[in-house]
Amino acid sequence: MSKVWILVSDATLIRSSDRAGLYKIDGEEHWIPWSQIREDSVDKDGESGELWITEWIADQKEIEGDDEEETEE
């Protein structure tokens, strides 16, 4: 089974909890569960960078991505 990842090129992690990160994307804040974020994404409070999220969570939160990549689970 494969998973589609959506790239958000410029996301800022505002703060994090045990279960999710609060990211600022295109001027809006979104809580995104860690389970929906790829390991190589920005993950330190206050830092900005690339955020890879699942296609499902991008659709749920109406987040537009800059690119996508499909990987095998």
PyMOL commands that set and color helices and strands:
alter all, ss='L'
color gray80, all
select helices_A, chain A and resi 34-36+55-61
alter helices_A, ss='H'
color red, helices_A
select strands_A, chain A and resi 2-16+20-25+28-33+48-54+67-72
alter strands_A, ss='S'
color yellow, strands_A
deselect
rebuild
show_as cartoon
